[in-house]
Amino acid sequence: MSLWDQLVGQETAIAAVREAAQPGSQAMTHAWMVVGPAGSGRSTLAHAFAATLVSNGNDDEALAHVMAGTHPDVTLVATDRVTISIDEVRELVTQSYYSPSQSKWRVIVMEDADRMTERTSNVLLKALEEPPPHTVWILCAPSVQDVLPTIYSRVRTITLRTPTVDQVATLIHQRHGVDLDVATMAAREAQSHIGMATRLATDAEARARRDETVKAVLSLNSVSRAVNQAAHLIALAGADQKALLEKLDQQEREDTLRSLGVAPGGSVPAALRGSVKALEDNQKRRATRSLRDGVDRIATDITSVLRDVLMLQVGSAEPLVNERHRPALEERAGVTTAHHTLAAMEHVQIARDRIAGNTPPQLALEAMLIAVSGRVPLAEAAA
C-alpha cells in the first residue's frame, strides 16, 4: 500500500499536489499549507508531496528515504513539545538557503506549524517573504486560523476533509487485518480520526480506557462525583500517556547511550551527562505535551457523548457515535434537557481553552464535569 493510498477520501487534495509536482507546472509555488481535522492525514500528504518533489522519477525510493529521514534534500520537523522553539525555526530558515544536492527542490516539512509562537512565526515569515527559488515549504496545521494571517496569506492552502467511517474502517482492515466490524466500531468511536481509530481497533487497553471515559460522563450525578471523576480521567490520561511513551523513551535512551559509546548497564561518564540530561529534558517536555493531548482526547470523547445525548433528545435519526452505550445514553437523555446538553458542550470547549491557557488540567476538568453534571447553574460553573 503506497502512502497515497493511506489518504482515504482526499482525492481532490491528492490531485492538486500531484499536478503541482509535475515538471514545469504553473500550479507550483514555494510555500504550501495542508490543513484539515485531526486524523485526516495532514502529515501523510505532506510526506508524500515531499517525496514526489524530490523523486527524480523514482517515487518508491525517494519515499523510503523521506520517511526514514535520510533524504538529503528533505527536512522533516515535528515537535513532541508544547511549542516549536525560535532556535529550531532559525535553523530551518538557514537550511532553506542551501541548494539541493540530489534533486530540483529542497523541501522543508513542518508538521506542527500551529505550535509556533507569534515571535517564532515572524522568523519564518521572513523566509516566506523572500523565498529561495529552489526551496519548498510545506506547513501542516488544523486550520488557517491556527497560524498568523501573515503566514497563511503567503502560502497555497490544501484542505483535507474528514473521511467517512467506512473509508477509515476499510483502511484499518486492509492495513492491519483487523476484523471489519471491529474496525468500523473503532472508526465510528474515533470519529474518523485515522490514528485514534487504528489504536482503538488494535489495542484493547486503549478501548477500555475510552469506555471508562464514556461511563464516567454518563454517571455524573453530583458535584462530589464530578470532582472524583475529574481525578479519575486525569489518571486515565496519564495511563494513556505512559502506554504511548514508555517504550519510546526507553528506546531513545538506549540508542543515545549506544551512540555515545556507553555499554548497556554502564555508568555515564561525566563528560557525556549533559547529552543524557538534554534527552531527559526533551522527554519530560514530550510527556507534558502528551498529557495535554491525552486530556484533549478525553474532551473529544466527552463531546461525542454529549452529542449522542443531544441527538436522542431532539429525536434525530443520525447514527450514534457511542452506539454500544445506547441504554446509558437514553437514560441520560431522559433526565436532562437539550438546552442543558448544548450548554454542557460549550463548557467542554471552555475547559479546552483554559488548559491551553495553562490552567491545571484537573481544575479545568473539575469545572467542566460539574457543569456537565447539572448540579450547579451553568453560568456559575463558567465563572
N, C-alpha and C positions, 0 to 999 in steps of 0.2 A: 504494500500500500504506500503510495507516494505521499509526500507532505500535502500536496494539493488535495488529495482525496480525503484528508482528515478535516478539511474545511467544509463541513456539511452546511448546505443551504446558502453558500456565499458565491454563487455563480457570477453575479454581476461584479462583485469586487475582484474576483479572480481574473475575469476577462479584462478589467480595467488595468490592472498592474501588468498582466501578460502583454497587453498591447503596448503599454509604455516601455516595456523592456526590449521590444523589438528594435534592432539597429535602425537608427535614423527616425524613430518615431517622434512625431510632433507632440505626442502626449507626455513625453518625458520631461521631468522637472527635477530640480536639485533637492527639494525638500517635500516629504510626504508625512501625513499623519493618519494612522489607522485607528479608528475609533469604533467602539461597539461595547455592548454589555459584557459583564464578566462572564468568562467561559465561552465567548463566541469565537475565539481563535485569533485574537489580535497578534500575538507574538508568532503564532504559526504562519500567518500570512506574511508578516514582516520577514521571517526567516526564509520562506520560500521565494519571496520577491528578491531578497538579497542574493540568494543562491542563483537565481535566474540572471541577475545583472552581471554576475562575475563568472558565469558558467563557461563562456567561450565554446559553447556547443556541447558541453558535457555536463548536463544538469545533475545527474546522479552523483558524480564525483565531487562536483562543487558543493552540492547539498551536504554530502557526508562531512566535508571539511568545515562548512559553515556551522553545522550542528555540533561538531566536536570542538568548535572554537579555534580551529587550526588554520583557517584560510587567511593568508597574509593581507588580503585586501578587505576583509570584513571584521568589524569590531562590534561585539555584542555587549550591551550594557543592561544589566538587570540588578536591582538592589534588593537585598534582604533587610535593609534598614528602613526607618521611617521616612527618610529623605535621601535624595541624591546630593552628595556634597558639592560645593562650588569647586573644590580642587579637582574632583573627578571630571566635571564638565570642562574646566580649563584644559585638562589633559586631552580630552576628546577634541576640543577645538584645535589644539596644536596638531593632533594626528590628522585632522581633516585637511591640513595643508600639505601632507605628504602625498607624493604621487603614487598611484597604484603600481604594484610590482608585477602582477601577472595578468591583469585584465584591464578593461577600459575604465572601470569605476573603482573608487574606494567607497565602501558603504559602511555607515555607522548606524546601528540599530539600537535605539533607546527604548526598552520595553516599558519603563515606568516614568514617562515624561510628566505625569501628573504629580510625581513626588519631588519636583523641583520647587524650591522657594522662589519668591519673586527676584531676589538678588541673583540666584543661580540661573534663573531663566534669562535674565538680562545678559549674562555672559554668553549663553547660547545664541541669543538674538543677534549679537554682532556677527556671528559666523553665518547666520541665515541671511543677513542683510548684504554681506559681501562674500558670497559662496565661491570657493574654488571651482573651476569648471569640471573637474574630474570627480568631485565628491557628491554622494547622495546621502542625505539624512532620512531615516525612517523612524518616526516617533510613534509611540503607542500610548493611548490614554482612553479612559472610559468614554469621554465626550470632549468636544472642543471647549466646553466651559471649564474643564479641569486644567487648562493651561492659560497663560496670559493671552489677551486678544492680539497683542503684537506678535506672538508666536504663531497662532493659528491663521493669522492673516497672511503669513508668508509661506504657508505650506499648501499642498494639494491634499484634500481630505478624502479618504476612502472609508465609507461607513459600512460596518458589518451589522447584520441583523441577528436576532435570536433564532437559532434553528428550532425546528419543531421537535416535540418529544420523540416522535417516530424516527426522525433523522438521527438524533443523538443515540437512541436505543440501538438502531441498526449499526451505527459506527462502533459502539461498545461491543456489541455481539460479534462483529467481524474482527475487531482488533484483539479482543481478549477471550473470545469463545464463551462468554457468559450467556446463560440461558436468556432467550429473548424476553420472556416475561419479567425476569429479574432486572434486566437492562431497562425495560420500559418503566418499571416501577421506580428505579433509580433516577432515570431521566426526568420523570414527572416530579419526583420529590426534590430534585436538584433544580427544577425549573429551567431545564435545558442548559445548565452550566456544564460544559463537557467535562472539565476536570473534576468537579464535585460529583457529577453523575458516575464517572468512572470509579471514583473512590467508594461511593456508596454501593456500586454493583460488585466490587471486588474485595471489599473489606467489611466483614460482619461487625467488627467493633465500631467502625465509623457509623454503620446503620444503627447500631444500638445506642450510640451517643445521641444521634439525631432523634431517635424515638423518645429518649429521655427529655429532650428539649420540648418536643411537642406535648408530652404528658405533663411536663411542668407548667406550661402555659394553661392548659385546659383544666388543671386542678386548682388554679388560683381562686381562693375564696375569702382571704383575709389579708390584712396588712402584714401580720407576722409571717404568714406563709409566703407572701411576695418577697419579703426580706430574706427568708431562708432559701427560697428558690433562686434568688439572685446569687447567693453564695454558691449554691449547687451548680448553677450554669457557668460561673467563673471557673469552678473546679473542672467542669466538663471541657471548657475551652482550654484549660491548662493541660488536661489529659490528651486532648487532640493535638495540641502543640508538641507535647512530649513524644507522641507517637510519630509525628512527622519529622521531628528534628533530631531525635536521639541517635539514630543510626548515622544520619548525615554528619552530625557534629563529631562523632567518634571516627568516622572515616576520614574527615578533613584533618583531624588531629594526627591520625596515623600517617596520612600522606605527607603532612607538613614535617613531622619528625623524621620520616624516611628521607625526604628531600634535604633535610639539614644534616643527615648522616647519623642520626641518633637511633641506636638499636632498640627494638621493641622491649619495653620494660626498663630501659636505661634511663639514667638521670640526664636532665638537660643542662649542658654547660652554661655558665653564667653569661657568656658572650651571645648565646642564642636565645636566652629567655625573653628578650624583647620581641622577637618574632613570634614566639609562642603566646606571649601576652597579647600581641596585636590580634592574633587569631581568636583568642578567647574573648576579647572585647567585641570583635565583629560578630561572634556567635551570640553574645549577650544582646547586641543590638538587633540581630535577626530574631531572637526569641521574643523581644519586645514587640516587634512588628507582627510576628506570627501570632502572639496572644491577641493583639488588636484585631488581626484578620479573623481569628477564631471567634472573637466576640461579635464581629460583624456578620459572620456566617450564622451565628445564633440569632442575631437580629433579623436576618433574612428568613430564617426558618419561622421565627415568631410572626413575621409579617405574613408568611404563607398560611399560617394557622388562622390569623385574623381575617385574611382574605376569604378563606373557606367558610368561616363563620358568617361573614357578610353575605356570601353567595347564597347560603342557606336561608338567611334572614329575609332576603329580598326575593326568594323563590327563583333564582337563576338556574338555568339548565347547564351552565358551564361545568365541566369536569372539576372535581376537587383535586387539589394538589396532594392532600394527605388523605386519600380515599381509605386507606387502611384504618384510619382513626374516625371514620364517619359517626359511629354511635356517640362518641365523646363530643365531636363537633356539633352534632344535632342537639345534644344536651346543653352545650354552651350557648348555642344559638337561641335556645328557648328561654334562657334566664337573663339574657342581655338584649339590648336593642341595637338596631343598625346604627343609630346615632352614636351610641357608646362605642361600637366597634370601629367606626370611622375615626372617632377622636382618639381611640387607643392606637390606631395605626399611625396617627400623627406623632404620638408620643414615642413610637419606635424611632422615627426619624430624629426627634429631639434628642433621644439618647445617643444616636449615632453622631450628631453634631457636637454634643457635649464631650464625647470620647475623643473626637477629632480635635477638640479644643483643650485636651489634656485633663479633663475630669477623670478621676479614677474610675475604671470600668465598672467596678462593683457598685459604686454610688449611683452611676448613671443607670445601671440595670435595676437597682432597687427602686428608683423613682419611676422608671418605666413600668415595671411589673406592678407596682402599687396602683398606677393609673390604669393598667390593663385589668387589674382585679376588680375595679369599680368600687372599692371600699372608701375612697376619698373623692371629692369633687375633682374632675379632670383639670379645671383651671388651677386648683390648688397644687396639684401634682406637677404642673408645668412651671410653677414659681421657682 
